[in-house]
């Protein structure tokens, strides 16, 4: 076995002990080559402030330097908590006891990064964008996706990377560049890789399951749409306009539909931003008018105002007009006190992405935290629910009613650990019912990693749907890979799971008892009604 080298690699490494980042304005990055308004500045600051990455020297971060295969192997190895490795690799270009030795061995043994046909690993070879997608996809367990990416250079993506690119794009981890190009063979930079891995780590989290009963009043989904701001007339054809879509037989704005899909997931209030003056029907005239308004720094008057003081989280949606934000959206943002609020942009476009709109939103959102946005091509909004869900899961949004498990009919249970008796619920689904059918039962559990207690069960549970590599603190889960039940009690912000779990219930009592448990403990589950009938 090779001796593990814990020295921090000079080019900086990401670890998995990261909470979901927020995208606040940066004043001073501390690096001479990372300007405060750079798209990656927030990610660099987050990683360096949390000792996740370091500069290439005392003053430089080298954001445009290529990421090598050895670097990436070590990053993913440490993201997986640096597990013990034994043996030696068969590559002819790797060195014994190098800083990357354990990472390369682990990555190759687990099928995450393989070598070349000539028995070399290519330690110093740069990693391309399609390779990043494929490697991260394999690290995630090669998940399936029904969403197909549609980049303008789709034919240039290697066949072995296509499924991975589809997954990375639909999950919100990677997106296209100018002209909706993926640029599969272009080398990935340190800044790009940091952003991709940060989004991936954020994507493993879900909204908290403990929801405030007043949570909906804290969320506003505001949007600007041509439908509602343009006098189309009665003969407009939704099949030929990118701004209009048919939803259940009704004509609605494309951005409006996007907003409604968000509201369906997070709750809150819906608000249409309306200019006092209608916009032209012809899109070229719309773009010209918007450019003229922006050139004159003109902010149109809005028909109505909304009191933003009661909202903590504000989603702001709009169509991208020639890479820019419609000026009524800027009127909406600049006319209110946004101090301490979270602003989350979302936009529709005709194939060229968000353009400069995110930076415009940030500049107009004074004293607010601007989160990672989502841009969808207008023609794909109707079928983008999975993409929207994955994006929402990656945002750090507290007190949202996004976990539907707690709205289902539930079975109350008592969980006994030594002298402590905790309360919990099991969900109304077939997997939980199979678990309930075995109650009362006592499971011998191991206290693992300061995050969970888990133990094997002597019966199989038939799974439904797809598992997940994240959890909420308090989740009761089933893992079919090793046929175990578990209770997670900490580290929801950096789950680091390597095997998918299925939530079947939740502990509703205080979780502090778990932190002081021994390495092995018996945990008993019993339906509350059965206990009551015995007493």
N, C-alpha and C positions, 0 to 999 in steps of 0.2 A: 504494500500500500504506500502511496506517495505521501510525503509529509505535507500537510496543508499549510499554505502560506496565507496568513491573515493580514498581510500588509496591504494597505489601501493602494490600489493601482493608480498610478499618477494621472491617468486620463479620466478617472472618475468612474464609479460604478453605482448603478441603481440597486437598491434592495427592496424587498417587498414590505418592509415595515413603514408603509406610507399611508397616510390618510388621504381622502379625496381632496385634491387641491382646489383652491379658489383662485379666480383670476382677477386679482386686485391690481390697481395701477401701480407700476413700479417707478420709484423715483431714482434710485441709484443701485445698479446691479453689482457694483464692486469689481466688474471686469471691464477692461478697456475695449474689448471687442464685442460686448453685449450692450447695445443701446437700450434705453428704458422703453422705447416704443417698438422694439423688435417683437415679432409675433411669438417668439420663443422666450422672451424675457421672463415672463411669469414662471414658466417651467424651470428655467435655469435658477431663478431665485429660490423657488420652492425646494428644488433638489439640493442646492448648496446650503441653504439655511438649515436643512434637516440632515446634513452630512450624507446625502445620498449620492452626490457627485461632487467632484472637485475640479479645479482648473488644471490646465496643462502646465501652468506655472503660476506664480503669485498674482499676476495681473491679467492673464488670458484664460479664456474658457475654450477657445477654438471651436465655436459652434458649427463652422462649415467644414471641419475636418472629418474625414470618412471614419465610419465605425468598422472595426475589423471583426473577423469571425471569432478570433480568440477573445476579444473584448465581450462580444455578445454572449458567447458560451459562459463566460464567468459571471456576467450580469444575471443570466437566467438561473445559473447554479446558486447564486446567493439569494435570488428571489425565492428559491425553493428551500431556503434555510440551510444551505451548504450541507447536504446529507453526506454520510460517510461513503466513501468509494473504495473499492479494492480492485487490484489487478493493474494492468498497464494497457495503454492503447497501442494500436498496431501502426500508427502513422509514422512516417519516416521523417517528417519535418517538425515534430514536437520534441521539446527538451524535458529531461527529468527535473522535477522540483522547480519548474518555472512557475511564475505567478498564475498562469492559466491552466496548469496541469490537471488539477482536480475538476475544474469546470469543463475542459475538453473531454476528459474521460467520462464524466457524468453525462454530458450532452450526447456523446456517441453511444454510450451504453443504453440510454433511454430512447434512442431513435429520434432525438430532437434536432441534432446537427450531425449529418454524416460526412464522411470525407469524400475525396475525389477518387476516380477510378484508378489513379496511379498511386494509391495508398498514402496520399498526403491530405492533411487537414486544411491547409491554407491559412495558417494562423494569422498572417499579416495581410491576407486578402480582404479587400473592402466588401462589405455586405450591400447588396443591391436592394432596391425597394421591394421587388417581388420575393427576394430571399427573406427579408424581414417578415413579410406576411406569412410565408410558408413556415418559417421557424417558430414564430409566435403561435401560429395555428397548431402546429404539432405539440408545442408546449402546453397549449390549452386542452389537449386531448383530441385533436382533429374533429371538432364539432361540425355537424351538418348545418346547412342553411339553404332555404328555398329562395332566398333573394339573390338575384344575379346582378353583378355590377355591369354597367354599360358604358365603359370608357371609350373615348374616340380612338384610342390605340389598343383596343382589346386584343386585336390579332397579334400584337407584339408580346403579350404575356405568355410565358412558357406554359405548356399543358400541365406540368406538374405543380404549377403555382396558381392555376385558375380558381380552384375551389377555395384555396386559402385567401386569395385576393377578394373573392366574393364575400367571404366571412368577415375579413378585416374591414371592408367597406360598409357592409350592412350593420356591423356592430359599432361603427363610428370610430374605430381605431385608426383607420387610414382613409384618406380621401384623394380625389383627383387634384391636379394642378391646373394651370391656365389652359383653356381649351378643353377642359374635361379629360385631360390626359393623365394616365397613371404613371407613365415613365418607368416601366418595370426594370429596365437595365441600368438606370441611373443609381449611382452609389448613394447610400443613405448617410446623412451627416449625423454628428453627435447631437445636434439640436433636434433633428427629426426623430431619431431613435428615442431620445429622452421623452419627447412628447407622445410618441406612440406607446411606449411602455407605461407612461403615466396614465394615459387614457385607458389602457388595458386594465391596470390596477384599479382605476376608478370604476370600470365596467363590471368588476366583480362584486360591487356593493349594491344593495337595494335600499329602498326607502325604509326608515324605521317602521316597525310594525305597531308600536305604541303611538296611536294617533290622538291628538288633542281634539276634543269634541268641537272646538271652534276653529279647527285647522282651515276649513274652506275659506273663512273670512280673511285669512292671512295671504291668500294667493289671488293674483289677478292675471288673467290671460288677455292681454291687450293686443290688438292686431289692426293693421291697415291693409285694406284690400281694394282693388279697383272696383270690385263688385260692392257697391255701397258708396263709392266716390266717383262714379262715372255714370252719366245718363245714357245707358246702352239702348234704351228703347225696348220694345216688346218683341222684336224679331232677331235678337242676338242668338247666335248658334254656339252652344256650349262645346260642341265637338270640334270647333275650329278656333276657339279662343283659349290661350294658355291661362287666362285669368279666371276662367269659369269652369266649373265641373258639375256633373250631375251626381247628386247624392240622394239615394232613395227617390229618384224621379224628380227631385227639386234642384233648381239651379242655385249654386252657392259659389262664393269666391274660393279660389284655390287656397289662398292663405287662410281664409275663414275656416275651411275644412281642416287644415293643418291645426289651427287653433282649437277647434272642437275636439280633435283627436287628443290633443294635449290635455284639455280640460277633462275629458273622459277618464284620464289616468290619474290626474292630480287633484281634481276638484277645483274649487275656487269660482271666481266670477269671470264672465266673458265680457269684453268691452271692445266695441268697434271705434277706432280712431277715424273721425270724419272731418274733412276739410270743409270750410264754409263755402268754398268754390269748387265746383265739379271739375274733373279732369277730362281731357279730350278722349274720344273713342279710339282714334288712331294712335297706336302705340308709339310711333316715331314722334308724333306731336307731344305725347306724354313725356318721353325722354328729353326732348328739347326744352319743355317747360321746366322740368325738374333741374336740368343743368343750369338754366337761366336763374332759377330761384336760389340754387346753391351758390352760383357765381356772385349773386348779389347779397348772399348771406340772409336771404329772406326766409321768414318763418310764417307760414300761412296761419290764419286764425282757425281754430277748431270750433265745430258746432256746439260741442258740449264739453264739460270738464268732469273729471272723476276725482274724488277725494282719495289720494294715494297714501294718506297718513296711516290708514288702517291696514295697509298691505306690507308684508315683509318681503315677499317674493313676487316679482313682476316679470312675466314672460312678455316679450315684445316681438311681434311678428310683422313681416312686411314682404312685398315682392322686391327683388333686386332690379333696379332700373339702371341699366348700363353700368354696372358695378357699384352703384350708389344706393343710399337709403332714401326713400321718398321724404321730402321735407316735412310733411305733416307728422311723421314719426319723430323727427328732431324737435318739432314744436311740442309734442307730447312730453318728451324727455326733459327738455330744457326749461319747461314752465313749472316744474315741480321740485320740491325738496326731496331728493333721493338719498339723503344721508343714511348710511347703515343698511340700505336695502340691497337685495340681490336682483340684478337685472340679467335675464336670460334671453338672448336673441334667437329667433328662428326665422328662416326666410325661404322663399321659393324663387326659383330662377329658371332660365331657359336653356341651361346646359353649361353655364360658365361659372358656377359656384357663387360664393358669397361676395366676391370682389373685395372692395375696401369697406364694405358695410359694417363689419364687426368693429373695426377701429373707429368708424364714425359714431357708432352706438356708444362705444366706451368714452369717446371724447365728450359726448353730450350727456353722459350719466355721471355728473359730478358727485364725488363722495360716495359712490355706490360701488359694490363689488360686481363685476361683470363676469358671468360664468361662460363656459364653453358653449357655443351655439351649434345649431344644426341647420344645414342648407339642403333642401330637397329640390330636385328638378320638378317643375310644375306638373309634368305629365305623369309623374310617379307617386304623387302624394296619396292618391286613393289606396294604393297597395303598400304603403310604407309603415303600417302599424308596428311591425317588428323592429324596424329601424328606429322609430320614435321611442318605443319601449326601451330598447338597449341604450339609447342616448339618455333617457330620463333616469335609468338605473345608475348611470355613471355620475349623476349630479349629486352634490351633497345638499339634500333638501330635507330638513327636519319637519316633523309634525304634519306630514301629508297623509291622506287616507288612501295610500296606494297599495297597501297590503290587503287584498280582498279576503284573505283567510279568516280574519277576525270578524268579517261580516257574515260568515257562514254559520249554520247551526253547529254547535260545538258540544263536546262531552267533557264535563268537568272531572278532573282527576286530582288525587292527592299523591304527592311524590315524597317518600320517606327516605331520608339519608341520615342514619344514626338517630340522634334525638330530634332532628329537625324535620318538620312536616311542611312541605311547600304545596302551593296550589298551582294547578296548570289546566290547560285545555287541550283536547285532541280534536282535530278538524273533522268536518263532515265530508270525508272522501274515502274511497275504497281502501287506500293504503292505511289510513288511520284506523279504519274499521277492522282490518286484519290484525293490527296491533291490539286494538281494544278486545278482540275476541280471545286473546291470550291472558287478559287480566283476571285476577291479580297476578303479577309476576315480579320476581326479583332478579335483577341483572347485576352480575359482578362487573364493575366498570373500572377502567384505568383513568387516572387524572393526567391528561396529556397537554403539554405545551403551554400551560397557563391559560387555556382557552376552552377546553372541553373535557367531559367525562364520556367514555364510550365503552361498550362491551358487546360481545357476541350474543346472539339469540339462537335458539335451537329450532327455529322454524323459518321458512322463507316467506317473504312478502312480495307479492306480484306488483311490480311498479307500473305506474301510469305516467305518460309524458316524459319529458326530459329532466334530468337532474340539474343541479346547479353547483358552482364552485364558490359560493358565497353563503353567508348566513347572517341572521340577526341575533344579537345576544338574547339568550333565552329560548332559542329554537330547539325543539325536539325533532330529531331527524332520523331517517333510515338510510343506510349506505348499502346497496346491493353488492358492491364489489367485494367487501369482506363480511357481509351479512351482520352488520352491527347497528345498534341504536345508540344515539348520542344526545347529549345536552350541551349546547354551546353557551358559554357564559362570559366570554370576553373576546376582544380582538376582531370585532366585526369590521373595523376599518382597514385591517390587513389580514384577510382570511387565510391566504396561502394554502388553500386546499388543493390536493392533487387527485382526489377521487370525488365524483359527483355525489351529492346528498339530496334527499327528498324531504322537505319539511312535512311533518305529520302533526305537529302541535307546538305548544309553547308554554314555558313556565311563566306564570303571571306574578309570582311572589318575588321578593327581593333576591338578587342573585349573589349577594355577598358571602353566603355560606360556602359557595363553591371554591372560593379563593384559599380557604384554609383546610381543604380536604387532603387526606393522605394519598399516596400513590395508587392504592387500591381501595375501593369502597363498594358496598352493596347499595343499590338504588332500587327501591320498590315502587311500583306503579299500581294504583287501585282506583277504580271508578268511584267517585264521591258518593253516588247514590247507594252503592253497595256497602260502603262504610257506614252510612247513616242507618241503613236497614239493620245493621248488626248491633248498633249501639242502643 
